[in-house]
Each structure stands twice: as structure tokens, then as C-alpha cells.
Amino acid sequence: MLLLLSNSIDGTADVLVELCRERGLGVFRFNIDLWTHYRFAWTAEGFVFHDPTGRSIASEDVSAVLWRRPSLRDTPDWEGGSPADRIATEAELQTIVREIGDWARARGLLRLIEPSGPRRVGRLAQMRVARAFFPTPDWAVGWGLRWPEGRRMVKRLSTEPVGEGRDAYIFVQSVDAERLSPQWPWLVQEVAVGDRDATVLYVQGRCFGFEMERTRADLGVEDWRIRNGAHDDPWRAWPLPDGLADRIDAYMKRLGLKFGRLDFILDGATAIFLEVNPNGQFGWLDDPQDWPLHRAVLDAALDPSSRIEGTQTTIETID
């Protein structure tokens, strides 16, 4: 049985569960933000989950584990306890789920998505390695200095909120670099020159390309990721230029990733690399008539060759 580790607002998990049912495959979904609706016990003999409908899965029933998005971020707050109690409880829950991932990895059952991928392959590591495979805008990170004049893209290195509340985030944005405070560890990158944004979903060697129907000039922005509603914009299938799929495959293998979504900007026939998300969202790109992207992810999750190995290649040994 496939154990799907997710949360209640994950639309991709919804589709994957339906595709499993369509195929007659056993699947059990644990939504971490609804943890109080489940019963769970883990002893020396193994673990067992019980969901609100009475279904259950024991560790000996697990044939594969897919780490979707077992995160409490952006999910509705669960009731009970003080804010401090909730923070402490959520830390314990995340640790338990992470240990389930480690348990599955040790048995060759963790598939396709590496839980530690976003941390192991951070923005600095992925940009350093990308220069060997793609045109890449120059970047720099640091503090205690004044940046040269000119427009730059500012990115966060982490996903932690800034200030109070879960919505206190700094999104990718264009700034006058000389106005950046020297008292913050900024990551800045040159504004990529191009007119159309593209993204590629990578699933265990397969590449699915998409480009925005509207150009940056049409949108009036330098980078579509500035816009929080970019996922609502029209995207269309994009045939990858000759050789790009091979370079993406080589790049992802160099990083030790079997899954991810890569962002590019197109300058004519040239695809300029921006970043890769090792557990990127992709549901908004899929065709709901047949769900080809979700089917590819499910196929890979059920394929033993997509298992996440016990030790992953470190970036320092490959850069």
C-alpha cells in the first residue's frame, strides 16, 4: 500500500488518491494538519495509522512512501493549546513524520521525492552547479556591504517567515540594489534578460515543459515569480529545444534529485536557468482531462528504481 504523507490542502494529493482508486491500488493518506483526527502508535514492533473513516495502515503493509507536502505551513490552524503549545507540538509532529521518511528510506520504500532535498540542494548550491549546464544570471550573497547600483532580483535563502504570522514572507522581487540594508544577508541576482518564462517538471528522467502564453512585457513584470497569482495565468505546453532535456537530466542527476520543477526565462531559443524547486508544485500545469503529470508522478512513486537512497550525493563532492 502507498503511504502518502501530505496535508489537507494539497490538491495534488487529492488527484493522486483518485488515480490510485482508479487503478485499484491501495493508498493511505496522512494529512499532518488534521493529525488530531487520526490515531497513531509506533512501537518496537512497528507503527500503525487509523484515519477518521476507520481505514488503517500498519508499517508491514507499506509498499512505498511518497513525501508530498507533510507541512503545517499555510494550512488552517488546528485548535487546542496556547500558541506556544502549538509551536512545540508541531515541531514534534514534523519530527515524527521525518522519522517515518527515514524509516522508509532505510527500507528502500521512500520514492521519488527526497524530504531533505530543499535543504540539501539550496539556492546557492543549485546555482553554483547550474553554471556547468545552463546560461545562469550572476548572483551574490552577503552582508555588511553596499551593493553596486542597479536593479537586482532579491530572493530568500530560506522559507521561514519574516515577522509575525505565517504570511510574513519576502517574495522574489526586483529592487534598487544600492538601497538594500547592509544589516541583512541578502541574496541578489542579475535580472535575467528574456521575454517569456518557462518551467519544466522533471520526473525521474522525464521532462515536461511549459511556457507562459504572455510575455513579461504583457505582464509588466521582470519575473513572473514576483506575482503571487502567477499560477492563475495561462500556460501552454513547451517543446524543449534540442539538447535541453539531456542537460536537465544531467543537472538533476548531478544534484542527486529524481524530482523537481525548474524555472527558466526564454531569450529567443536560449533557456536561461533561474532555479529548481526539489519539491515544486505542478498541479496547476496539468490537464484535468487526463492528468498526465500526476500519472507520471504516481508511476514513478510506484517504481522501485525511484527509491531515495540511504545517502545522497553532497554538493561539495560534485561542484
NORNORMO-V582257 format. One record per pair of residues at least 24 apart in sequence whose C-alpha atoms are under 6 Angstrom apart, sorted by the first residue. I is the first residue (numbers start at 0). J is the second residue. Records with the same first field share a line. If there is no record, write none. Layout:
I=J / J
//
This chain:
0=25 / 26 / 60 / 61 / 62
1=26 / 62 / 63 / 64
2=26 / 27 / 64
3=28 / 65
4=29 / 66 / 67 / 69
5=29 / 30 / 67 / 68 / 69
6=30 / 31 / 32 / 69
11=282
31=69
32=71
63=108
64=108 / 109 / 110
65=110
66=112
104=309
105=309
107=306
109=306 / 307
110=300 / 305 / 306 / 307
111=257 / 300 / 305
112=258
116=277
117=277
128=318
133=272
134=271
135=271 / 272
136=189 / 191
137=188 / 189
138=187 / 188
139=186 / 187
140=185 / 186
141=184 / 185
142=181 / 183 / 184
143=181
144=181
146=176 / 177
147=177
148=176 / 177
149=175 / 176
150=174 / 175 / 176
151=176 / 188 / 189 / 190
152=187 / 188 / 190
153=186 / 187
154=186
171=225
172=225
193=264 / 265 / 266
195=264 / 265
196=263 / 264 / 265
197=263 / 264
198=261 / 262 / 263
199=260 / 261
200=260
201=258 / 259 / 260
202=258
203=257 / 258
204=248
208=236 / 237
209=235 / 236 / 237
210=234 / 235 / 237
255=312
//
